[in-house]
């Protein structure tokens, strides 16, 4: 995972000078969001998500939902000790992304 993160940061850094500022910013923030979303969603109960899907509350088709969430992570972090470790790891990754953006 660490090597993949550094490859993504390197890709963004190499392409930033050749892209217009909006495109460059978009790439950086998609990368950053992919690590921030699991942290932000970590306090949401997983069962609420399962109930929504089970009862078919989501009215959109799977294809249109896939298009919207192409860059969104579907990870969930539990509140267990392992969840705490994962939160710390993701926080470290976010720090490295932000440093790469600078």
C-alpha positions as a Markdown table, in Angstrom:
| # | Residue | x | y | z |
|---|---|---|---|---|
| 1 | Unk | 0.0 | 0.0 | 0.0 |
| 2 | Unk | 2.8 | 2.3 | 0.9 |
| 3 | Unk | 4.5 | 1.8 | -2.5 |
| 4 | Unk | 1.2 | 2.4 | -4.3 |
| 5 | Unk | 0.7 | 5.6 | -2.4 |
| 6 | Unk | 4.2 | 6.9 | -3.3 |
| 7 | Unk | 3.6 | 5.9 | -7.0 |
| 8 | Unk | 0.3 | 7.9 | -7.0 |
| 9 | Unk | 2.0 | 10.9 | -5.3 |
| 10 | Unk | 4.9 | 10.7 | -7.9 |
| 11 | Unk | 2.4 | 10.6 | -10.7 |
| 12 | Unk | 0.6 | 13.7 | -9.5 |
| 13 | Unk | 3.8 | 15.5 | -8.9 |
| 14 | Unk | 5.2 | 14.7 | -12.4 |
| 15 | Unk | 1.9 | 15.7 | -14.1 |
| 16 | Unk | 1.2 | 18.9 | -12.1 |
| 17 | Unk | 3.5 | 21.2 | -14.3 |
| 18 | Unk | 1.9 | 20.0 | -17.6 |
| 19 | Unk | -1.7 | 20.3 | -16.5 |
| 20 | Unk | -3.8 | 23.4 | -16.0 |
| 21 | Unk | -4.2 | 24.2 | -12.3 |
| 22 | Unk | -7.8 | 23.0 | -12.1 |
| 23 | Unk | -6.9 | 19.6 | -13.6 |
| 24 | Unk | -3.9 | 19.2 | -11.3 |
| 25 | Unk | -6.0 | 20.2 | -8.2 |
| 26 | Unk | -8.7 | 17.7 | -9.2 |
| 27 | Unk | -6.2 | 14.8 | -9.4 |
| 28 | Unk | -4.6 | 15.7 | -6.1 |
| 29 | Unk | -7.9 | 16.0 | -4.3 |
| 30 | Unk | -9.2 | 12.8 | -5.7 |
| 31 | Unk | -6.2 | 11.0 | -4.3 |
| 32 | Unk | -6.6 | 12.8 | -0.9 |
| 33 | Unk | -10.3 | 12.0 | -0.8 |
| 34 | Unk | -9.6 | 8.3 | -1.3 |
| 35 | Unk | -7.8 | 8.3 | 2.0 |
| 36 | Unk | -10.0 | 10.9 | 3.8 |
| 37 | Unk | -13.4 | 9.3 | 3.0 |
| 38 | Unk | -12.8 | 6.1 | 5.1 |
| 39 | Unk | -11.8 | 8.2 | 8.1 |
| 40 | Unk | -14.9 | 10.4 | 7.8 |
| 41 | Unk | -17.2 | 7.5 | 7.3 |
| 42 | Unk | -15.6 | 5.4 | 10.1 |
| 43 | Unk | -18.2 | 6.5 | 12.7 |
| 44 | Unk | -21.2 | 5.5 | 10.6 |
| 45 | Unk | -22.7 | 2.1 | 11.5 |
| 46 | Unk | -22.1 | -0.5 | 8.9 |
| 47 | Unk | -25.5 | -2.1 | 9.6 |
| 48 | Unk | -27.3 | 1.1 | 8.5 |
| 49 | Unk | -25.6 | 0.7 | 5.1 |
| 50 | Unk | -26.5 | -2.9 | 4.9 |
| 51 | Unk | -30.2 | -2.2 | 5.8 |
| 52 | Unk | -30.4 | 0.5 | 3.1 |
| 53 | Unk | -29.1 | -1.9 | 0.5 |
| 54 | Unk | -31.2 | -4.8 | 1.7 |
| 55 | Unk | -34.5 | -3.0 | 1.6 |
| 56 | Unk | -33.7 | -1.3 | -1.8 |
| 57 | Unk | -34.0 | 2.3 | -0.6 |
| 58 | Unk | -31.4 | 3.3 | -3.1 |
| 59 | Unk | -33.4 | 4.2 | -6.2 |
| 60 | Unk | -30.5 | 4.7 | -8.6 |
| 61 | Unk | -29.2 | 1.9 | -10.7 |
| 62 | Unk | -25.9 | 0.3 | -9.9 |
| 63 | Unk | -24.3 | 1.7 | -13.1 |
| 64 | Unk | -25.2 | 5.3 | -12.3 |
| 65 | Unk | -24.1 | 4.9 | -8.7 |
| 66 | Unk | -20.8 | 3.4 | -10.0 |
| 67 | Unk | -20.2 | 6.5 | -12.2 |
| 68 | Unk | -20.8 | 8.9 | -9.3 |
| 69 | Unk | -18.6 | 6.9 | -6.9 |
| 70 | Unk | -15.7 | 6.0 | -9.2 |
| 71 | Unk | -13.2 | 7.7 | -7.0 |
| 72 | Unk | -14.9 | 7.1 | -3.6 |
| 73 | Unk | -13.6 | 4.4 | -1.4 |
| 74 | Unk | -15.9 | 1.7 | -0.1 |
| 75 | Unk | -13.8 | 0.9 | 3.0 |
| 76 | Unk | -15.3 | 0.9 | 6.4 |
| 77 | Unk | -13.1 | 1.2 | 9.6 |
| 78 | Unk | -14.3 | -0.6 | 12.7 |
| 79 | Unk | -14.1 | 0.9 | 16.1 |
| 80 | Unk | -11.9 | -2.0 | 17.3 |
| 81 | Unk | -8.1 | -1.8 | 18.1 |
| 82 | Unk | -7.4 | -2.7 | 14.5 |
| 83 | Unk | -9.6 | 0.1 | 13.4 |
| 84 | Unk | -7.5 | 2.5 | 15.5 |
| 85 | Unk | -4.3 | 1.2 | 13.8 |
| 86 | Unk | -5.9 | 1.7 | 10.4 |
| 87 | Unk | -7.0 | 5.2 | 11.3 |
| 88 | Unk | -3.4 | 6.1 | 12.3 |
| 89 | Unk | -2.1 | 4.6 | 9.1 |
| 90 | Unk | -4.5 | 6.5 | 6.9 |
| 91 | Unk | -3.7 | 9.7 | 8.8 |
| 92 | Unk | 0.0 | 9.1 | 8.0 |
| 93 | Unk | -0.9 | 8.5 | 4.4 |
| 94 | Unk | -2.9 | 11.8 | 4.3 |
| 95 | Unk | 0.1 | 13.6 | 5.8 |
| 96 | Unk | 2.3 | 12.3 | 3.0 |
| 97 | Unk | -0.2 | 13.3 | 0.3 |
| 98 | Unk | -0.4 | 16.8 | 1.7 |
| 99 | Unk | 3.4 | 17.1 | 1.8 |
| 100 | Unk | 3.5 | 15.9 | -1.8 |
| 101 | Unk | 1.0 | 18.5 | -2.8 |
| 102 | Unk | 3.2 | 21.2 | -1.4 |
